[in-house]
Each structure stands twice: as structure tokens, then as C-alpha cells.
Amino acid sequence: THSISFFPVPIITVLEGVDTEDELYLKVSELFQFILGDYPIFYDNLSEVIVENDKWTFISDSKTRILTTSNMLFTQLNALKYFEKTIYPTRELKDYSYIDIRVAEKVIVKEKYRKG
């Protein structure tokens, strides 16, 4: 048998109070279809997705937290993809402790502390 360590997949955490009806399952399914099809590098580095009523937080393997709103997920992830392209090769998403893309047309970041 194969264990999850051979096929690393992100953990999905649904916080208490979130409506877990079919609509949420559909949204999660659509989200992963979008990420796998349009933004596979994001999926490859994704460790966890935390679902709250109005906010989804994506945590990368490098512990970067990406903050989005539940009603604008695809728009905001496209903005993140564009942001990632504009900062490369000088910076990468892993250089930030968090990236907040909840405000329209703004990307708010906090850089991780670097030694030296």
C-alpha cells in the first residue's frame, strides 16, 4: 500500500461554523481543478487550506500564508499568479510570511526575516 507521504496532498481544514453542505464541496472541487489546471506550481507547494466562512487561507510548504476571501477565490488566485510572475526572479512567494490578496487590486505582503 502507498502512504500519503508518497503522494503529498494538501490538508483541507474546515473550521467550526462553516456550512459543509454540497456547495462547499463543489467549491473545493472547482478550486482544485482550477489550481491543478491553471496554477500547478501553486498546488505543488501547497501544504494546507483553511476554510472559514468568509476567508480561505492557503499555507505553503515554506509556511507562507496566502489570505483570500471566499467569494473572490479565483480572481484573487489569478492576482497571486500575476504577482508571482512580476516578482520573479528577485523574489519568490516563499520569501514572505504572508501575502494578503483580499483587497481588490492590492497585494499586501510581509517579508520573512532574512539573516545577513
C-alpha distances in whole Angstrom, upper triangle without the diagonal:
4,7,10,12,10,12,15,16,20,20,23,25,28,31,33,35,34,34,30,32,31,33,30,27,29,30,27,25,29,28,25,26,29,27,25,28,31,30,26,27,28,24,23,24,24,22,24,26,28,30,34,36,38,36,33,32,29,28,27,25,28,29,32,33,34,36,36,38,36,39,39,35,35,39,38,35,37,39,37,36,39,40,37,39,42,41,39,40,42,39,36,34,33,36,37,36,37,38,39,40,41,45,46,46,46,43,43,41,41,41,39,41,41,43,45
4,7,8,7,8,11,13,16,17,20,23,26,28,31,33,32,32,29,30,29,31,28,25,27,28,24,23,26,25,22,23,26,24,22,25,28,26,23,24,24,20,19,21,20,19,21,23,26,27,31,34,35,33,30,28,26,25,23,21,25,26,28,29,30,32,33,35,33,36,36,32,32,36,35,31,33,36,33,32,36,36,33,35,38,37,36,36,38,36,32,30,29,33,33,33,33,34,36,36,38,41,42,43,42,39,40,38,38,37,35,38,38,39,42
4,5,6,7,9,11,14,14,17,20,23,25,28,31,29,30,27,29,28,29,27,24,26,26,23,22,25,24,21,23,25,23,21,25,27,25,22,22,22,19,18,19,18,16,18,20,23,25,28,31,33,30,27,26,23,22,21,19,22,23,25,26,27,30,31,32,31,34,34,30,31,34,33,30,32,34,31,31,34,34,32,34,37,36,34,35,36,34,30,28,27,30,31,30,30,31,33,34,35,39,40,41,40,37,37,35,35,34,32,35,35,36,39
4,5,5,6,7,10,11,14,16,20,22,25,28,26,27,24,26,25,27,24,21,23,23,19,19,22,21,18,20,22,20,18,22,24,22,19,19,19,16,14,15,14,12,14,17,19,21,25,28,29,27,23,22,19,18,17,15,19,19,22,23,24,26,27,29,27,30,30,27,27,30,29,26,28,30,28,27,31,31,28,30,34,32,31,32,33,30,27,25,23,27,27,26,27,28,29,30,32,35,36,37,36,33,33,32,32,31,29,32,32,34,37
4,5,5,9,11,12,16,18,22,24,27,30,28,30,27,29,29,29,26,24,26,26,22,22,24,23,19,22,24,21,19,23,24,22,19,19,19,16,14,14,14,12,14,18,20,23,26,30,31,28,24,23,20,18,16,14,17,18,21,22,24,26,28,30,29,32,32,28,28,31,30,26,29,31,27,27,30,30,27,29,33,31,29,30,31,29,25,24,22,25,26,25,26,27,29,30,32,36,37,37,36,33,33,31,30,29,27,30,30,31,34
4,6,9,13,15,18,21,24,27,30,33,30,32,29,30,29,30,27,25,26,26,22,22,24,23,19,21,23,20,18,21,23,21,18,18,19,16,13,15,15,14,17,20,23,25,29,32,33,30,26,25,21,20,18,15,19,20,23,24,25,28,29,31,30,33,32,29,29,32,30,27,29,31,28,27,30,31,28,29,33,31,29,30,32,29,26,24,23,26,27,27,28,29,31,32,33,37,38,38,37,34,34,32,32,31,29,32,31,33,36
4,6,10,12,15,18,21,25,28,30,28,29,26,27,26,27,24,21,23,23,19,18,20,19,15,17,19,17,15,18,20,18,15,15,16,13,11,13,13,12,14,17,20,22,26,29,30,27,23,22,19,18,16,14,18,19,21,22,23,25,26,28,27,30,29,25,25,28,27,24,26,28,25,24,28,28,25,27,30,29,28,28,30,28,24,23,22,25,26,26,26,27,29,29,31,34,35,35,34,32,32,30,31,30,28,31,31,33,36
4,7,9,13,16,19,22,25,28,25,27,24,26,25,25,22,20,22,21,17,17,19,17,14,17,18,15,14,17,19,17,14,14,13,10,9,10,9,8,11,14,17,19,23,26,27,24,20,19,15,14,12,11,14,16,17,18,19,22,23,25,24,27,26,23,23,26,24,21,23,25,22,22,25,25,23,25,28,27,25,26,28,25,21,19,18,22,22,22,22,23,25,26,27,31,32,32,31,28,29,27,27,26,25,28,28,30,33
4,7,9,13,16,19,22,24,22,23,20,22,22,22,19,17,18,17,14,14,16,14,11,14,15,13,12,16,17,15,12,13,12,9,8,10,8,7,8,11,14,16,20,23,23,21,17,16,13,12,11,11,15,15,17,17,17,19,20,22,21,24,23,19,20,23,22,19,21,23,20,20,24,24,22,24,27,26,25,26,28,25,21,19,18,22,22,21,21,21,23,23,25,28,29,30,29,26,27,26,26,26,25,28,29,31,34
4,6,10,13,16,19,21,19,20,18,21,20,20,17,15,17,16,12,13,15,12,10,14,15,12,12,16,17,15,13,13,11,8,9,9,6,5,5,7,10,13,16,19,20,17,14,12,9,9,9,9,13,13,14,14,14,16,17,19,18,21,21,17,18,21,19,16,19,21,18,18,22,22,20,23,26,25,24,26,27,24,20,17,16,20,19,18,18,18,20,20,21,25,26,27,26,24,24,23,23,23,22,25,27,29,32
4,6,10,13,16,18,16,18,16,19,19,19,15,14,17,15,12,14,16,14,12,16,17,15,15,19,20,18,16,17,14,12,13,12,9,6,5,6,8,11,14,17,19,16,13,12,10,10,11,11,15,13,15,14,15,16,17,19,17,21,21,18,19,22,20,18,21,23,20,21,25,24,23,26,28,27,27,29,30,26,22,19,19,22,21,19,18,19,20,21,22,25,27,28,27,25,25,24,24,24,23,26,28,30,34
4,6,10,13,15,13,14,12,15,15,15,12,11,14,12,9,11,14,12,11,15,16,14,15,19,20,18,17,18,15,13,15,14,10,9,6,5,6,7,11,14,16,13,10,10,9,10,12,14,17,15,16,14,14,15,15,16,14,18,18,15,17,20,19,17,20,22,20,21,24,24,23,26,29,28,28,30,31,27,24,20,20,23,22,20,18,19,19,20,20,24,25,27,26,24,24,23,24,25,24,28,30,32,36
4,6,9,12,10,13,11,15,16,16,12,12,15,14,11,14,17,14,14,18,19,17,19,22,23,21,21,21,18,16,18,17,13,11,7,6,5,6,9,12,14,12,10,10,10,11,14,16,18,16,16,14,15,14,15,16,14,18,19,16,19,22,20,19,22,23,21,23,26,26,25,28,30,29,30,32,32,29,25,22,21,24,22,20,18,19,19,20,19,23,25,27,26,24,24,23,24,25,24,27,30,33,36
4,7,9,7,9,8,12,14,13,10,11,14,13,11,14,16,15,15,19,19,19,21,23,24,22,23,23,20,18,21,20,16,14,11,8,6,5,7,9,12,11,9,11,12,14,17,19,21,19,19,16,16,15,15,14,12,16,18,16,19,21,20,19,23,24,22,24,27,27,27,30,32,31,32,34,35,31,28,24,24,27,24,22,20,20,20,20,19,23,25,27,26,25,25,25,25,27,27,30,32,35,39
4,6,6,9,10,14,16,16,12,14,17,15,14,18,19,18,19,22,22,22,24,27,27,25,25,26,22,21,23,22,18,16,13,11,7,6,6,8,11,11,10,11,14,15,18,20,22,19,19,16,17,15,15,15,13,17,19,17,21,23,21,21,25,25,24,26,29,28,28,31,33,32,33,35,35,32,29,25,25,27,24,22,20,21,19,20,19,22,25,28,26,25,24,24,25,27,27,29,32,35,39
4,6,9,10,13,16,16,13,15,18,17,16,20,22,20,22,25,25,25,27,30,30,29,29,30,26,25,27,26,22,20,16,14,11,9,8,9,13,13,13,15,17,19,22,24,26,23,23,20,20,18,18,17,16,19,21,20,23,26,24,24,28,28,27,30,32,32,32,35,36,36,37,39,39,35,32,29,29,31,28,25,23,24,22,23,21,25,27,30,29,28,27,27,28,30,30,32,35,38,42
4,6,9,12,15,15,12,15,18,17,17,20,21,21,22,25,26,26,28,30,30,29,30,31,27,26,29,28,24,23,19,16,13,10,8,7,11,13,14,16,19,21,24,27,28,25,25,21,21,19,18,16,14,17,20,20,23,25,24,24,28,28,27,30,33,32,32,36,37,37,38,40,40,37,34,30,31,32,29,27,24,25,23,23,21,24,26,29,29,28,27,28,29,32,32,35,38,40,44
4,6,9,12,11,9,12,14,13,13,16,18,17,19,22,22,22,24,27,27,26,27,28,24,23,26,25,22,21,17,14,11,8,6,5,9,10,11,14,16,19,22,25,27,24,23,20,19,17,16,14,11,14,17,16,19,22,21,21,25,25,25,27,30,29,30,33,34,34,36,38,38,35,32,28,29,31,28,26,23,23,21,21,19,22,24,27,27,26,26,27,28,30,31,34,37,40,43
4,6,9,8,7,10,12,12,13,15,17,17,19,21,22,23,25,26,27,27,28,29,26,24,28,27,23,23,19,16,14,10,9,8,11,13,13,17,19,21,25,27,29,27,26,23,22,19,18,15,12,14,17,17,20,22,22,22,25,27,26,28,31,31,32,34,36,36,38,40,41,37,34,30,31,34,31,29,26,26,24,23,21,24,25,28,29,28,28,30,31,33,34,37,40,43,46
4,7,7,6,7,10,11,11,13,15,15,17,19,20,21,23,25,26,25,26,28,25,23,26,26,22,21,18,15,13,10,11,10,13,14,14,17,18,21,24,26,28,26,26,23,22,20,19,17,14,16,18,17,20,23,22,22,25,27,26,28,31,31,31,34,36,36,37,40,40,37,34,30,31,33,31,29,27,26,25,24,22,26,27,30,30,29,30,30,32,34,34,37,40,43,46
4,5,6,7,9,10,11,13,15,16,18,19,21,22,23,25,26,26,27,29,26,24,27,28,24,24,20,18,16,13,14,12,15,17,17,20,21,24,26,29,31,29,29,26,24,23,21,19,15,16,19,18,20,23,24,23,26,28,28,29,32,33,33,35,38,38,39,41,42,39,36,32,33,36,34,32,29,29,27,26,24,27,28,31,32,31,32,33,35,37,37,40,43,46,49
4,5,5,6,9,10,10,12,14,16,16,18,20,21,22,24,25,25,28,25,23,26,27,24,24,21,18,17,14,16,14,17,18,17,20,21,24,26,28,31,30,29,26,25,23,21,19,15,16,19,18,19,22,23,22,25,27,27,28,31,32,32,34,37,37,38,40,42,39,35,32,33,36,34,33,30,29,28,26,25,28,28,31,31,31,32,33,35,37,38,41,43,47,50
4,6,5,6,9,10,10,12,14,15,16,18,20,21,22,23,24,26,23,22,25,26,23,23,20,17,16,13,14,12,14,15,15,18,19,23,25,28,30,28,27,24,22,21,18,16,12,12,15,14,16,19,20,20,22,24,24,25,28,29,30,32,34,35,36,38,39,36,33,30,31,34,32,31,28,26,25,23,21,24,24,27,28,28,29,31,33,35,36,39,41,45,48
4,5,5,6,9,10,10,12,14,15,16,18,20,21,21,22,24,21,19,22,23,19,19,16,13,13,9,11,10,12,13,12,15,16,19,22,24,27,25,24,21,19,18,15,14,10,12,14,13,15,18,18,18,20,22,22,23,26,27,27,30,32,32,33,36,37,34,30,27,28,31,29,27,25,24,22,21,19,23,23,26,26,26,27,28,30,32,32,36,38,41,45
4,5,5,6,9,10,11,12,14,15,16,18,20,20,20,23,20,18,21,22,19,19,16,13,14,11,13,13,15,16,14,16,17,19,21,24,26,25,25,22,21,20,18,17,13,15,16,14,16,19,20,19,21,24,23,24,27,28,28,30,32,33,33,36,37,34,31,27,28,31,30,28,26,25,24,23,22,25,26,28,29,28,29,29,31,33,33,37,39,42,45
4,5,5,6,8,10,11,12,14,15,16,18,19,19,22,20,18,21,22,19,20,18,15,16,13,15,15,16,16,15,18,18,21,23,25,28,26,26,23,21,20,18,16,13,13,15,13,14,17,18,17,19,22,22,23,25,27,27,29,31,32,33,35,37,34,30,27,29,32,30,29,27,25,24,22,22,25,24,27,28,27,29,30,32,34,34,38,40,43,46
4,5,5,6,9,10,10,12,14,15,16,16,18,20,17,16,20,20,17,18,16,13,13,11,13,13,13,13,11,14,15,18,20,23,25,24,23,20,18,17,14,13,9,10,11,10,10,14,15,14,16,19,19,19,22,24,24,26,28,29,30,32,34,31,27,24,26,29,27,26,23,22,20,19,18,21,21,23,24,23,25,26,28,30,31,35,37,40,43
4,5,5,6,9,10,10,12,14,15,15,16,18,15,13,17,17,14,15,13,10,11,9,12,13,14,13,11,13,12,15,17,19,22,21,20,18,16,16,14,14,11,12,13,10,11,15,15,14,16,19,18,19,22,23,23,25,27,28,28,31,32,29,26,22,24,27,25,24,22,21,20,19,18,22,22,24,24,23,25,25,27,29,29,33,34,38,41
4,5,5,6,9,10,11,12,14,15,15,18,16,13,17,18,15,17,15,13,15,13,16,17,18,17,14,16,15,18,19,21,24,23,23,21,19,19,17,17,14,15,15,13,13,16,17,15,17,20,20,19,23,24,24,25,28,29,29,31,33,30,27,24,25,29,27,27,25,23,23,21,21,24,24,26,27,26,27,28,30,31,31,35,37,40,43
4,6,5,6,9,10,10,12,13,14,17,15,13,17,18,16,18,16,14,16,14,17,17,17,16,14,16,15,18,19,22,24,24,23,21,18,18,16,15,13,13,13,10,9,13,14,13,14,17,17,17,20,22,22,23,26,27,27,30,32,29,26,23,25,28,27,27,24,22,21,19,19,22,22,23,24,24,26,26,29,30,31,35,36,40,42
4,5,5,6,9,10,10,11,12,14,12,10,14,15,13,15,13,11,13,12,15,16,15,14,11,13,12,15,16,18,21,20,19,17,15,15,12,13,11,12,11,8,8,11,12,10,12,15,14,14,17,19,19,20,23,24,24,27,28,26,22,19,21,24,23,23,20,18,18,16,17,20,19,21,21,20,22,23,25,27,27,31,33,36,39
4,5,5,6,8,10,10,10,12,11,8,12,13,11,13,12,11,14,14,17,18,18,16,13,14,12,15,15,17,20,20,19,17,16,16,15,16,14,15,15,11,11,14,14,12,14,17,15,15,18,20,19,20,24,24,24,26,28,25,22,19,21,24,23,23,21,20,20,18,19,22,22,23,24,22,24,24,26,27,27,31,32,35,38
4,6,5,6,8,10,10,13,12,10,13,16,14,16,16,15,17,17,20,21,21,19,16,18,16,18,18,20,23,23,22,21,18,19,17,18,16,17,16,13,11,15,16,13,14,17,17,15,19,21,20,21,24,25,25,27,29,27,23,21,23,26,26,26,24,22,22,20,21,24,23,24,25,24,26,26,29,29,30,34,35,38,40
4,6,5,6,7,9,12,11,10,13,15,14,17,16,14,17,17,20,20,19,18,15,16,14,17,17,19,22,22,20,19,16,17,15,16,15,15,13,10,8,11,12,10,10,14,13,12,15,17,17,18,21,22,22,24,27,24,21,19,21,24,23,24,22,20,20,17,19,21,20,21,22,21,23,24,26,27,28,32,33,36,38
4,5,5,5,6,8,7,6,10,11,10,13,14,12,16,16,19,21,20,17,14,14,12,14,13,16,18,18,17,16,14,16,14,16,15,16,14,11,9,12,12,9,10,13,12,10,14,16,14,16,19,20,19,22,24,21,18,16,18,21,20,21,19,17,18,16,18,21,20,20,21,19,21,21,24,24,25,29,29,33,35
4,6,6,5,8,8,6,9,12,11,14,15,14,18,19,22,23,23,21,17,17,15,16,15,16,19,20,19,19,17,19,18,20,18,20,18,14,13,16,16,12,13,16,15,13,16,18,16,17,21,22,21,23,25,23,19,18,19,23,23,24,22,20,21,20,22,24,24,24,24,23,25,24,26,27,27,31,31,34,36
4,6,6,10,11,10,12,15,15,18,18,18,21,21,24,25,24,23,20,20,17,19,18,20,22,23,22,22,19,21,19,21,20,20,18,15,12,15,16,13,12,16,15,13,16,18,17,17,20,22,21,23,26,24,21,19,21,25,25,26,24,22,23,21,22,25,24,23,24,23,26,26,28,28,29,33,33,36,38
4,6,9,9,10,12,14,14,18,19,18,21,21,24,25,23,21,19,19,16,18,17,19,21,22,20,20,17,19,17,19,18,19,16,13,10,12,13,10,9,12,12,9,12,15,14,14,17,19,18,20,23,21,18,17,20,22,22,24,22,19,20,18,20,22,21,20,21,20,23,23,25,26,27,31,31,34,36
4,6,6,7,9,11,11,15,16,15,19,19,22,24,22,20,17,16,14,15,14,16,17,18,17,17,14,16,16,18,18,19,16,13,11,12,12,9,8,11,10,7,11,13,11,12,15,16,15,17,20,18,15,13,16,19,19,20,19,16,18,16,18,21,20,19,20,18,20,20,22,22,23,27,27,31,32
4,5,5,6,9,10,13,15,15,19,20,23,25,24,22,18,17,14,15,13,14,16,18,17,17,16,18,18,20,20,21,19,16,14,16,16,12,12,15,13,10,14,15,13,14,17,18,16,18,21,19,15,14,16,19,20,21,20,18,20,19,21,24,23,23,23,21,23,22,24,23,24,27,27,30,32
4,5,5,7,9,12,15,15,19,21,24,26,25,22,19,17,14,14,11,12,13,15,14,16,14,18,18,21,21,23,20,17,15,17,16,12,13,15,12,9,13,14,11,12,15,15,13,15,17,15,12,11,12,16,16,18,18,16,19,18,21,23,23,22,22,19,21,19,21,20,21,24,24,27,29
4,5,5,6,10,12,12,15,17,20,23,21,18,15,13,10,10,8,10,12,13,12,12,11,14,14,17,18,20,17,14,13,15,13,9,11,13,10,8,12,12,10,12,15,15,14,16,18,15,11,9,11,14,14,16,15,13,15,15,18,20,20,20,19,17,18,17,19,18,19,22,23,26,28
4,5,5,8,10,11,14,16,20,22,21,18,15,14,10,11,9,10,13,14,13,14,13,15,15,18,18,20,18,14,14,16,15,11,13,15,13,12,15,16,14,16,19,19,18,19,21,19,15,13,14,17,17,18,17,16,18,17,19,23,23,23,22,20,21,20,21,21,21,25,25,28,31
4,6,9,11,13,17,19,23,25,25,22,18,16,12,12,9,9,12,13,14,15,15,18,19,22,21,24,22,18,17,20,18,15,16,18,15,14,17,17,14,16,20,19,17,18,20,18,14,13,13,17,17,18,18,18,20,20,22,25,26,25,25,22,23,21,22,21,21,24,24,27,29
4,6,10,12,15,18,21,24,23,20,16,14,10,9,5,5,8,10,10,12,12,15,17,20,20,23,21,18,18,20,17,14,16,17,14,13,17,16,13,16,18,17,16,17,19,15,12,10,9,13,14,14,14,15,17,18,20,23,24,24,23,19,20,18,19,18,17,20,21,23,26
4,6,8,11,14,17,20,20,17,13,11,7,6,4,6,9,9,9,10,10,13,14,17,17,20,19,15,16,18,16,13,16,17,14,14,17,17,15,17,20,19,18,20,21,18,14,11,11,15,14,14,14,14,16,17,19,22,23,23,22,19,19,18,19,18,18,21,22,25,28
4,7,10,13,17,20,20,17,13,11,8,6,5,5,9,8,10,10,11,14,16,19,18,22,21,17,19,21,18,16,19,20,17,17,21,20,18,21,23,22,21,23,23,20,16,14,12,16,15,14,14,15,17,18,20,24,25,26,24,21,21,19,19,19,18,21,22,25,28
4,6,10,13,16,17,14,10,8,6,5,7,8,11,9,11,9,10,12,14,16,16,19,19,15,17,20,17,15,19,20,17,18,21,21,19,22,24,23,23,25,26,22,19,15,15,18,16,15,14,15,16,17,18,22,24,25,23,21,20,19,19,20,19,22,24,27,30
4,6,10,13,13,10,7,6,5,6,9,11,14,12,12,10,9,10,11,13,12,15,15,12,14,17,15,13,17,18,15,17,20,20,19,22,24,23,24,26,27,23,20,16,16,19,17,16,14,14,15,15,16,19,21,23,21,19,19,19,19,21,20,24,26,29,32
4,7,10,11,8,6,5,6,8,12,14,16,13,13,10,10,10,10,12,11,15,15,13,16,18,16,15,19,19,17,19,22,22,21,25,26,25,26,28,29,25,22,18,18,21,18,16,14,15,14,15,15,19,21,23,22,20,19,19,20,21,21,24,27,30,33
4,7,8,6,5,7,9,11,15,17,19,17,16,13,12,11,10,10,8,12,13,11,15,17,15,15,19,19,18,20,23,23,23,26,28,27,28,31,31,27,24,21,21,24,21,19,16,16,15,16,14,18,20,22,22,20,20,20,22,24,24,27,30,33,36
4,6,5,6,8,11,14,17,20,22,19,18,14,13,11,10,9,8,11,14,13,16,18,16,17,20,21,20,22,25,24,25,28,29,29,30,33,33,29,26,23,23,25,22,20,17,17,15,16,14,17,19,22,21,20,20,21,22,25,25,28,31,34,37
4,6,8,11,14,17,21,24,25,22,21,17,16,13,11,9,7,10,13,13,16,18,17,18,21,21,21,24,26,25,26,29,31,31,32,35,35,31,29,25,26,28,25,23,20,19,17,17,14,17,19,22,22,21,21,23,24,27,28,31,34,37,40
4,7,10,14,17,20,23,24,21,20,16,14,11,9,6,5,7,10,10,14,15,14,15,18,18,18,21,23,23,24,27,28,28,30,33,32,29,27,23,25,26,23,21,18,17,14,13,10,13,15,18,18,18,18,20,22,25,26,29,32,36,39
4,7,10,13,16,20,21,18,16,12,10,7,6,4,5,8,10,9,13,14,12,13,16,16,16,19,21,20,21,24,25,25,27,29,29,26,23,20,21,22,19,18,14,13,11,11,9,12,14,17,16,16,16,17,19,21,22,26,29,32,35
4,7,10,13,16,18,15,14,10,8,6,5,6,6,10,10,8,11,13,11,11,15,15,14,16,19,18,19,22,23,23,25,27,27,24,21,17,18,20,18,16,13,12,11,11,10,14,16,18,17,16,16,16,18,20,21,25,27,31,34
4,6,10,13,14,11,10,6,6,5,6,9,9,13,13,10,13,15,12,11,15,15,13,16,18,17,17,21,22,21,22,25,25,21,18,14,15,17,14,13,10,10,9,10,10,14,17,18,17,15,14,14,15,17,18,21,24,27,30
4,6,10,11,9,8,6,5,7,8,11,12,15,14,11,13,15,12,10,14,14,12,14,17,16,15,18,20,19,20,22,22,19,16,12,12,15,13,12,10,10,10,11,12,16,18,19,17,15,15,14,15,16,17,20,22,25,29
4,7,8,6,6,5,6,9,11,15,15,19,18,15,16,18,15,13,17,17,13,15,18,17,15,19,21,19,20,21,21,18,14,11,10,13,11,10,9,10,12,14,15,19,21,21,19,16,16,14,14,15,14,18,20,23,26
4,5,5,5,7,8,11,14,17,18,21,20,16,17,19,16,14,16,17,13,14,17,16,14,17,19,17,17,18,19,15,12,9,8,11,10,10,10,11,14,15,17,20,22,22,20,17,17,15,15,14,14,17,18,21,24
4,5,7,10,12,15,18,21,22,25,23,20,21,22,20,17,20,20,16,17,20,19,16,19,21,19,18,19,20,16,13,11,8,12,12,12,13,14,17,19,21,24,26,26,24,20,20,17,17,16,14,17,18,20,23
4,6,9,11,15,18,21,23,26,24,21,22,23,20,18,20,20,16,17,20,17,15,18,20,17,16,17,17,14,11,9,6,9,9,9,11,13,16,18,21,23,25,25,23,19,18,15,14,13,11,13,14,16,19
4,6,10,13,16,19,21,24,22,20,21,22,19,17,20,20,16,18,20,18,16,20,21,18,19,20,19,15,13,10,8,10,9,7,8,11,14,17,19,21,24,24,21,18,16,14,13,12,10,13,15,17,21
4,6,10,13,17,19,21,20,17,19,19,16,14,17,16,13,15,17,14,13,17,18,15,16,17,17,13,10,7,6,8,6,5,5,7,10,13,15,18,20,20,18,14,13,10,10,10,9,12,14,17,21
4,6,10,13,15,18,17,15,17,17,14,13,16,15,12,15,17,15,14,18,19,17,18,20,19,16,13,9,9,11,8,6,4,6,8,11,12,15,18,18,16,13,12,10,10,11,11,15,17,21,24
4,7,10,12,15,13,11,13,14,10,9,13,12,9,12,14,12,12,16,17,16,17,19,19,16,13,9,11,12,9,9,6,5,6,7,9,12,15,15,13,10,10,9,11,13,14,17,19,23,26
4,7,10,12,11,10,13,13,9,10,13,12,10,14,16,14,15,18,19,18,20,23,22,19,16,13,14,15,12,11,8,6,5,6,6,10,12,14,12,10,10,10,12,15,16,19,22,26,28
4,6,9,7,6,9,10,7,8,11,11,10,13,15,14,15,18,19,19,21,24,24,21,18,15,17,18,15,15,11,9,7,6,5,9,11,13,12,11,11,13,15,18,19,23,25,29,32
4,6,6,6,10,10,8,10,13,13,13,16,17,17,19,21,22,23,25,27,27,24,22,19,21,22,19,18,15,13,10,8,6,9,10,13,13,13,14,16,18,21,23,26,29,33,35
4,6,6,9,10,10,11,14,15,15,17,19,19,21,23,24,25,27,30,30,27,24,21,23,25,22,21,17,16,13,11,9,12,13,16,17,16,17,19,22,24,26,29,32,35,38
4,6,9,9,10,12,14,14,16,18,19,20,22,24,25,26,28,31,31,28,26,23,25,27,24,23,20,18,15,12,10,12,12,15,16,17,19,21,24,26,28,32,34,38,40
4,6,5,6,9,10,11,12,14,15,16,18,20,21,22,24,27,28,25,23,20,23,24,22,22,18,15,13,10,8,10,9,12,13,14,16,18,22,24,26,30,32,36,38
4,6,5,6,9,10,10,12,14,15,16,18,20,21,22,25,26,23,21,18,20,22,20,20,16,14,12,10,9,12,12,14,14,14,16,18,21,23,24,28,30,34,36
4,5,5,6,9,10,10,12,14,15,17,18,20,21,24,25,23,20,18,21,23,21,22,18,15,14,11,12,14,13,14,15,15,18,19,22,24,26,29,31,35,37
4,6,5,6,9,10,11,12,14,16,17,19,20,23,24,22,20,18,21,22,21,21,18,15,13,10,10,11,9,10,12,13,16,18,21,23,25,29,31,34,36
4,5,5,6,9,10,10,12,14,15,16,18,21,22,19,17,15,18,19,17,18,14,11,9,6,7,9,8,9,10,9,12,14,17,19,22,25,27,31,33
4,5,5,6,9,10,10,12,14,15,17,19,20,18,15,13,16,18,16,17,14,11,11,8,10,12,12,12,12,11,14,15,18,19,21,25,26,30,32
4,5,5,6,9,10,11,13,14,16,19,20,18,16,14,17,19,18,20,17,13,13,10,12,14,12,11,13,12,15,16,20,21,23,27,28,31,33
4,5,5,6,9,10,11,12,14,17,18,16,15,13,16,17,16,18,15,11,11,8,10,11,9,8,9,8,12,13,17,18,21,24,26,29,31
4,5,5,6,9,10,11,12,15,16,13,11,9,13,14,13,15,12,9,9,7,11,12,12,11,10,8,11,11,14,15,18,21,22,26,28
4,5,5,6,9,10,11,14,15,13,11,10,13,15,15,17,15,12,13,11,14,15,15,13,13,11,14,14,17,18,20,23,24,27,29
4,5,5,6,9,10,13,14,13,12,12,15,16,16,18,16,13,14,12,15,15,14,11,12,11,14,14,18,18,20,24,24,28,29
4,5,5,6,9,12,12,10,10,9,13,13,12,15,13,10,11,10,14,14,13,11,10,8,11,11,14,14,17,20,21,24,26
4,6,5,6,9,10,8,7,7,10,11,11,14,13,11,13,12,16,17,16,14,13,11,13,12,14,14,16,19,19,23,24
4,6,5,8,10,10,9,10,13,14,15,18,17,14,16,15,19,19,18,16,15,13,16,15,18,17,19,22,22,25,26
4,6,8,9,9,10,11,14,14,15,18,17,14,16,15,18,18,17,14,14,12,14,14,17,16,18,21,21,24,25
4,6,6,5,7,9,12,10,12,15,15,13,15,15,19,19,19,16,14,12,13,12,14,13,15,18,17,20,21
3,5,5,6,9,11,11,13,17,17,15,18,18,21,22,22,19,18,15,17,15,16,15,16,19,18,21,21
4,6,7,11,12,11,14,18,18,17,20,20,24,25,25,22,20,18,19,17,18,16,17,19,17,19,19
4,7,11,12,10,13,16,17,16,19,20,24,24,24,21,19,17,17,15,16,13,14,16,14,17,17
4,7,8,6,9,13,14,13,16,17,21,21,22,20,17,14,15,12,12,10,11,13,12,15,16
4,5,6,8,11,12,11,15,16,19,21,21,19,17,14,14,12,12,10,11,14,13,17,18
4,5,6,9,9,8,12,13,16,18,19,18,16,12,12,10,11,9,10,14,14,18,20
4,5,7,9,10,14,15,19,21,22,21,19,15,14,11,11,9,8,12,12,15,17
4,7,9,10,14,16,19,21,22,21,18,14,13,10,9,6,6,9,9,12,14
4,5,7,10,13,16,18,20,19,15,12,10,7,6,4,5,9,10,14,16
4,7,10,13,16,18,20,20,17,13,11,8,6,6,5,9,11,15,18
4,6,10,12,14,17,17,14,10,8,6,6,7,8,12,15,18,21
4,6,9,11,13,13,10,7,6,5,7,9,11,15,17,21,23
4,6,8,10,11,8,6,5,6,9,12,14,17,20,24,26
4,6,7,8,6,5,7,9,12,15,17,21,23,27,29
4,6,9,8,8,9,11,14,17,20,23,26,29,32
4,6,6,7,8,12,15,18,21,24,27,30,32
4,6,8,11,14,18,20,24,27,29,33,34
4,7,10,13,17,19,23,26,27,31,33
4,6,10,13,16,19,22,24,28,29
4,6,10,12,16,19,21,24,26
4,7,10,13,16,19,22,24
4,6,10,13,15,19,21
4,7,9,12,16,18
4,6,8,12,14
4,6,10,13
4,7,10
4,6
4
